[in-house]
Amino acid sequence: DKQEEDVLRELRLFLRNVIERLSLDRRFRAFTKPVDTEEVPDYLMVIKKPMDFSTLLTNIDEHKYHTVREFMADADLIWQNALEYNPDNDPIDRHIRHRACALKDTVRAIIRDELDGDFERVCEEIRESR
Ligand SMILES: COC(=O)N1C[C@@H]2C[C@@H]3O[C@]2(Cc2nccnc23)C1
C-alpha cells in the first residue's frame, strides 16, 4: 500500500546514500566496479558471487532489497570476496585485504550509527507480510 511503498522508497534512498559515500572513499576504488574477468581470467573460478558498488546500486534500483539485512548480505560479499581472492602474504594482497577490512568496518559503523532499528523492523514486517 501507499505507506509501505513510502517505507521502501526511504530504504532505497538510505541505501543509495550509503553506497554514494563509500564510492567517494579512495580506499574503496577497487570495489566500485566488477572485477574485470578479462584481466583476471580465473576470478569467476574462485569467486562464485562477485559483487561491487555499481551492482549494489543496480539491485537497489531494481527494488531487489526489501530490508537492510538483504542489502548487507550482498554488501558483505564485496569484502568477503576480496579476502578470499587475495589471500597471499604479499604487499598487493595485504593492501587490498586491509581495504576490504576497512570496508567491512565502515559499512557496519554507518548502519550502527544511522539505521533506526524501528525502521528496519518495519521493513522486515512488510517483507514478511508479502
Ligand atoms: C576487488 O578487487 C579484487 O579482488 N581484485 C583482484 C584482482 C587481481 C588484481 O587486482 C584485481 C584486479 C586486477 N586486474 C588485473 C591484474 N591483477 C588484478 C582486483
The ligand as a Gaussian input file, in Angstrom:
#p B3LYP/6-31G(d) Opt

LIG

0 1
 C       38.126000      -6.278000      -5.531000
 O       39.298000      -6.371000      -6.349000
 C       39.938000      -7.601000      -6.370000
 O       39.645000      -8.541000      -5.669000
 N       40.936000      -7.685000      -7.260000
 C       41.642000      -8.916000      -7.561000
 C       42.234000      -8.673000      -8.951000
 C       43.642000      -9.225000      -9.008000
 C       44.487000      -7.983000      -9.210000
 O       43.704000      -6.984000      -8.541000
 C       42.401000      -7.151000      -9.004000
 C       42.247000      -6.614000     -10.392000
 C       43.415000      -6.970000     -11.220000
 N       43.432000      -6.675000     -12.531000
 C       44.477000      -7.046000     -13.287000
 C       45.538000      -7.746000     -12.713000
 N       45.524000      -8.044000     -11.414000
 C       44.499000      -7.652000     -10.661000
 C       41.388000      -6.573000      -8.064000

